[in-house]
Amino acid sequence: MWPTLSYRCDACRAYTVVQSRLEHPGTCSRCARPLDLRGRSHPVQGTVAGDAIRDSPVPVILVFASKWKEAPAEEHQAVESLAHALSGEVTVLVADVEEDSRSRSVWTAQGKPRAVLLSRGDEIGRGTSYPAEGPVRYVLSRALPRLSTEPARVAA
């Protein structure tokens, strides 16, 4: 779907970009620690979320949760299933709006989304429920021709 694959390092937060799953070395290009290639969500807060969105070479799904650590297992499973299904193609970030007032204030002003799909700092989709693989792939496929020809923008 996307021209490259990208994996985010839990240790140093750097992105490692590859052209295919076959050529991936399995270690971070910055700190050389092992990368989790199975695909999972990454919790973020404050400026880390903005940095992760800005630096991502692939689209980002930013999931907003209230008290994420206490959320029901089915909510965690829905988000982790999506991260696994789109591993390398999309970065899935989770912002706990109860713990991170900055995320809450920025996004509440524009409605109360459950998830926002971003590419190169621009919003390309949003939803009020947890996203599923099919709709995310559809939105990305519709946006891909436009996104691949536009220059990257830096998120504020």
N, C-alpha and C positions, 0 to 999 in steps of 0.2 A: 504494500500500500504506500508506504513512505519511501523515498529514495535511499535512506540510510536507517540503520538501527542505532539506538542509543541506550546505554545502561547507566544508572546513577549510582555512584559509590556511596555506601552508608558511612564510611569512615571519613572521607575528605569532601564529599558532596560534589565531586567532579563528574562530568559526563564522559563516557568513553564511546566513541562513534565508530561503527564498522559498516561495511557495505552488505554483508550477509551474515547469517548465523554461523555459517561454516568457517569463516575466517576469524571469529572472535577468540582471543587468547584466554579469556576468563579472568583477567586481572585488570585492575584500574590503570588507565594510561598515565595517571598522575602519581599515585602512591604505591602502585603495584600490589595492592591487597586484592584478595579474591572478590569477584563480583557475583551477586546473586542473579543468575540469568533466568530464573524461573518466572520472574515478574512478581512484584508485590508493591503495595503502596508505601509511600514515604511520608511520615508525619512532618509537618512544617509549621513554623510560627513566625509572625512578624516579617522582618526584612528577608529572612531565609526563603519565605514563599516567593517574594518578588525576585530574588536572585535566581531561584530555581526555575521560575517561569522565563525570565529573561535569558538565562544561559542555556536552556534546553534546545537542542538541535531538532527535536521532534515535538509534536503537539503535546500539550499538558492538559490533563483533567484535574481540576482543583475541586475536591469534594469538601463540602462544609458539613461539619458534624457538631452536635451539641453533646458535650461530655463523651467524646469518642471512646475513651478508655472504659466507660461504663455502658457503651451501646450494646444492644442485643447481638448475639452471635450471627443472626441472619444478615444484619447490616454489614458487619465485618466481612462475612462470607461474600456478599454481593460485590463489595468493593475489591476484595482480593481476587475474586473470580475474573473480574474485568481486567485487573492489573496483570494477571497470569495470561489471559487470552490475548492481550495486546502487548505482551512483553517485548520491549525493544522498539515497538512502533509508537507507543504513547507512554509518557511518564504520568503516573497517578500520584498526586499529592493529596494529603488529608490535613485540613486546617480545623482545629477544634475552636469554634467560635466562642465557647465559654472561657477558654484559657487565653485566647488571643483577641483582645478587644480591637486591635488595629484591623484585622481581617473582617471582624464583624462590622465595624463602622464603615469601611470602604464598600463592602458588598451589600449591606442593608439599605444604603442610600439608593441602590439600583434594583431593589426588590429583595426577595428572600430565596435565592436559588439554592438548591441542594448540591448542584455541581455546575461548573463552568468549564467549557472546552476552549482552550486558548492555543494560538499558534503565533510564534514570534511576538508575543506580547499583546496580540489582538484577540478579542473575544470572537469566536466563530459559532458558538452555540451555548445553550444553558438549559437546565431542566430543574423541575421541582421535586424530582425523585432521583434515586440513585441510578446512574447511567448503566445501560446494558451494551454489550458488544455490538449487536446489530445496528442500533441507532447511531452509535459513535462512528462506526465504519461508514455508514451512509453520509453523515455530516462531513466527515473527512474526505470522502470520495467526491462530494460536491464542491468542497473548498480546495481540493488538491491542485487543480490546474491554476487557479488564481494564486494560491499561496506559493507555489513553486516558482512563479515568475516575479513575485513582488520582493523587494529588498527587505531584509530583516529589520524589525523595529525594536527598539529597546524599551522595555516596560519601565514606567516611572516608579 
